[in-house]
Amino acid sequence: MAKEKVPGPPPGGSAGGPAGPPAGPLQSRPSQAPPPRRRWVVALIIACVVALTVGVVGILVGVGAFGEDEGGNGASRQTAGPPTEAATSIAPSAADSPSPAGGTADVHAFGDTQKYPDGIEVTVSGLKTFTPFEGAAGHKAGYKAVSVDVAVTNGSDARLELATVAVRARDGDGRELATVADAESNVLGLSGAVLPGKKAIATYGFDLPPDAGQVVDVEVTVGFSSRPSAFWSGKLP
């Protein structure tokens, strides 16, 4: 009877295990460095980009692209210095500025006339005391009622609405005086309108406190903004 042959260990290895580690995905592969030619090309591209960027920035600086903008933001980088003669002569001082026509910056005496360039004239006169009718609006017991006559002459070419005429008074200390309206004494102020070449006159009354002095200041404004206010001042007779 023939004997069966038992297979032996493969040649070159032992019977206890494989000759070496199996090849497979778990075995890492060594990294491959880029060829020398590719590294040289990348370095050349980077150098060109840097040179191009530096050149563009230099051109922008040369033409002043980073200087003062249209809004004047670059002014903060300038050092302040003494004003030049040309700059100081552009805006004259208040003392050199001409006064409005008729000297509205001055205080008139009662009886004087304020004249405006458009032909409007205002005269305030007749500062005096009067006794208001009992129950007159604006008058308090113990106060002294004073009155002035205001005349407005319309020398312009247009109708003048007298509702735009404002008359106010203050005592010598600058305190505003209350307005007194007395129909019995015809102390009511201007109303209506005055035509070109005509004049309107009305009496205005004010209440002077008992502790106030004898000086009364009156301010008259004709219109809203086209004519500056005019001032009169004087003592009670």
ABEGO torsion letter per residue (X at the ends): XBBBBBBBBBBGBBAAEBABBBBBAABBBBBBBBBAAAAAAAAAAAAAAAAAAAAAAAAAAAAGAABBBAAGAAAAABBBBBBBAAAAAABBBAAABBBBBGGAABBBBBGBBBBBAAGBBBBBBGBBBBBBBBGBBGBBBGBBBBBBBBBBBBABABBBBAAABBBBBBBAAGBBBBBBBBAAAGBAEBBEBBBBGBBBBBBBBBBBBAABBABBBBBBBBEAAABBBBBBBBBBX
